[in-house]
């Protein structure tokens, strides 16, 4: 009650305090100039201040400042009086004018320049601007000259409760675990009030819950929301809506309020055990089902969610624990029963299992609620199926000697039909595993026989597949691998491990080891090969060589004497008999070739040929070949040099003293006569490639860049050949790419009017000169026939 009474008195006196502050009886500040006074109130108060100033007898005049106050949100019919300015310089003759400047001067605040009254002409909002700074000055009415310096003062906007609380971050969402104890903190909310928090109770907020009882409560001042009921169950109700109110003025009547919503979600905890939907499950499965196949599913429901609902499944009892297994499906939250081992309807027709579902994540706070597990019974019935034959063994291993007779029995496989009907079985070999058809099998009893000879040295193992098929149902087939190992018999004689060739030095010593040889045997050794070496009986007393058996089963050949001479005998052949230790033992004769060679003093072989004796002492065959090659190369270079010099010295033109009549040129193409102008194109003799342009040289690389000269047109018949030749000669001399050697100039035009006459028979029909061929008869019998021909031609012409 005392607290409530104090709050009521505060609410009653608040308006009176505001008015008192707004209109104080006297604002006086001693440090200021007593001649200047800022008054706020009635004229009586101004007079009283002047009287006090006279009593004080102040020699200086000035303003006495204080803050002015004005209520916000005031909306009367007239402007509200804020305060009044006055000075002792004003005797009442209206010669002083008051000027106001600063924040809002003229727009928000207006001053009466004669009386100094300040009015607020607009509605003010403290939340927009809480105070205004202005400057006041008294000036002469006529001259506007300042009578005193300007002074600043502040007008503060007084707050009223005009703003309701607001939840800026609402609506809110929060979570709290289910089954929480009473008073568990959920969340806290915050509201804001734009009113002045230091003045009155306009911004003092009190929180309360309008909706959400009796589940939640809220602290009135801190706005902390807590649970008001213990053990709220998510499975019963998961979400709650709480309406929260914030009210200013300390929550009293007349205050403003704002609301928001809070959605509280209960989070899950593991407070519920799993429970099977049924206590007994029935499944059936064929006996020939593949291992790992899912037979059925069982599920234990859990009211919890997420990881709290996860359960693991196990088979804890039953007569099929070795044949079946159960796995957990994390997505579907059920247990999958799978086949672990093969089933046999003829052996057992049904199985009973006891399965258990238990929570994976257990909360110890709720362990007292009971065991978080459940059990169920599963009955599995095995159905009969037509099964394929079953071999007596999953694999077979057979052995046979490589010298076994054809059609001999190697081994036998057996199979049976596991069904009650017991169908007969037929056996066969998968020929893809026996491409060479080395084995056969009896289709009725499964005996495997040899079809072709075996050789252990070619192949030790043979892997085949036997097929067993039911006669009554050919689709029922089984396969089994059979490995056949070929056993060794002593059927291969030993021989040299490689092709040996021994070298014997002429200057060797008696007893010197010439060569060490070893033998090999293709047959399989049980404890390693052991060989016996000997010479042929007829060469047991060989005068040149002897043999010695070594401990490592090898053989050394030794020379009996020295003084071997390759000129007398270059090669010796030594037959050696090699016997193995088999039963019966086998032997073979291998011949060792021993070549006599010339060696250095330290026994290094230098030459093994007889021709080496003709070589100089200390000169090997390789050195001789190198010397001979150098000699041949020098001879070739000399021959090429002489040939090139001779070719270079040949003249490019025919000497004047040579008799050109000794050169005989034969023309086999007679043509069609002088009037045949189509048989042969005479223009080709005029170098057609050079008529229209320059024909570059192809036998040399030009050193200078030569611009092609303009080709000459065909020379008319009336031009002298001497001028034509001079022009071509000048071009050839000035052409840097055309040296005088290896050059051919073709002159296809011989010209006219030559004193010596033309040497060609071309255009002879147009010549006016008469030719007499009678002199041909004077040249002898060889030209007689030619003379007769030309004579006949002349007579025909005259005719």
C-alpha positions, 0 to 999 in steps of 0.5 A: 500500500505505501508503494501504491500511494506514493505512485498515485501522489507522484502521478498527481503532482507531476503536472504541477511540477511541469507548470512550476518549471515552465513558469518559474517566479523568478530567474536570477543569476547573480554572476550575470550583469544585473542590468540585464534580466530574462523574465518569465511570468507576470509584469509584477515579477518584472517590477520586483526584479527591478526593485531588487536591482535598485537595492543592490545598486549594481553599476553594470547592466546585463541579462540574467539567463535561465532555461526556458521550457515548453510542453511538447505536443501543445496544440491550443488555439493561440501560440503558447507563450514560452517566456519574455525578454526585458532590459533595464534600458527600456524606460517604456518609451518603446525605443528598444527592439528585441531581436531573436535568432538561432534554432527555429527563430521565425519558424518555430519561435516568434518574438514580439520585438517591442515587448520581448514575448517569445511564443511557440507557433508550431506543435513541438515533438521532443522525440524529434528535437529535445532543445533549441539554442537561440540568441537574443539581442536588444537594439535601438528601434530607429538605428538598429544599433546593438545596445548590448552584446547578444546572449544565448539561451536554451529552450527545452521541450518538456516530455509528455507520455505520447509514445507507446512501447514497441517490441522492435525484434518481435515476433519472437521464437524460442525453444525449451526441452520438454519435461523441464522443471518449474521455472526453467528460463525460456528467453527474454524480450525487450521493448523500447519507449521513445519518451524521456526515460529520466523524466517521470514514468513515461518510459518506465515499462512493466511486462505481463503475459496476456495469453499463455498461462498457465504454462509460462510466466514473465518477470515484470521488469526484466521480461524473462519468460520462464516455465510455469508448469513442470514436465510439459510433454512434447508428445502431448503438445509441441508448440505454445503461443504466448502474448506479451504486453509492455506498458509504460507509466509503471503499468498504471492506468492511463499508460500506453502499452504495446504487445508482441507474440512469442512462439515456444517450441518444446524440443524432444528428449528421449522419454519414450521407449520403442514399442513393436507394433505386433508381438509376433511376425510371420515370414516365409522363404524359399530354401534356394534364396541367395545369401544376404537376401532380405526375408522380412522387416520388423519395426518398433515405433517410438514417439520420440523424434530424431536420434531419440527415436533411433533403435538398434535391432538384435536377435537375442534368442531362437533356433536360427541365430546362426542362419539369420541376422538382423540389421537396422535401417537408419532411414526407415527405423526398422530391422531387416532380417537377412539370410546368413547361411544356406537353408535346406528344406529337407533338414529343417522346415521352420525357425523361431527367432526372438528379436529386440529393439533398444534405443541407441541414445538413452537419457539417464534423467528418464531411466526410471521410466523403465527399460527403453527396449522391447521384444517380439517373436519372428517365425520363419517358414522354409519353403521347398524348392527344386535345387540343383545337384550338390557335389560331394566336395566344393573342389577336387584335386587329382594327380596323374603321371605324365606317362599315364596310358590313354583312357586310364581313369584319373579320378572321380567326382560325385554329386546328388540331388538334395530334393526329396525326389532325388533326380539322376545326375548326368556329368559333363566337362565344360569344354571352354576349360578343356579346349584341347580335349585332353580329358573325358568323363563318364556321364553316369558315374563321373569318372575322369579319363585321359584322352591325349598324352600329357607332358609335364614339361609343357604344362604341370596343371590342368584346370577343368570344370565339371558340370552336373545336370539333373536329368528330370530338370535340365535347368538345374545345373551345378559346376565344380572346379577340378585341378589336375596335377601332372606328376613327373617321370624321368623322360628327359636326358640332361644336356648342357645348360647353354652352348659352350665354346672354350678357348685354349691359349697356345702358351697355356700350362698343363692342368689349366682349366679351359672351361667350366660347364653345367648341365640342366634337366627338364624333369622335376628334381625332388632333391635337386639334380645330380649329374655324372660326367664322363668321356666317351669310352673310346676317348677315355684316354684323351691325350689332350684334355681331361675332366674334373667333377666339381662340388656344385654339380658342374664340370671343369675341362683341363688341358693335359699338356702345353704347346698347342699350335693352331697352325697344326690344329685350330679346333678340338671337339670333346664329346662329354656324356652327361647322366642323371640320377633318375630311375631309370637314369638317362644320359646324353652326349654333348660336344664341347668345341675347344678353339686354339687361340693366341693369347697375351702373357697374362692369358688374355685371348687376342686372336683365334684365326690361323691367318693372324700369323701373317700379320706383323707382331703386335698388330691386331686384325682390327687395326689392319682393317682400319688401316686398309679402310683409310687407304681405300678412302684416300684412293677414292678421294684421289680418283674423284679429284683427278676426274673433276680436274679433267672435267673442268679443263674441257673447253666450252666451245669448239676450237677453230682448228677442229674439223667440224666435218668430222661430226655427223648428226643424224636426223630421223624425222624428215617431216612433211616437207617445206609446205607442211607448216603444222607438222613442226612448230618452228617457234619452239626454236626461238625459246618460247619460255624466254619470249614473254619473260625471263627464264631463270637459271636452275643450275646455279643460285643467283647471288644478285637480285635480277629483274626480268627483262622484257621479252622480245617479240618474234623477229620479223623476216626483214631484220638482220640477224647480226643485230639480233645476235648483238642484242642477245649478246648484250643481254647475256653479258649484263645478266649477273645470273648467267655466267658464260659457262654452262650457258646455251643460247638458242637462235631459232632465226637465221636471217636473210640476205647473208652473203654466205647463204643459208645452211638450212633448207628451210624456206628454200622454195622461196629462194630464187637461186638455182642449185646444181647437184651434179657435183655429187656424182664426182664425190664417188660411188657412195654419193652416186645414189644421192646425185641421181635423186637430186638430178631426178628432182631437178628434171621434174621441176623443169618439167 
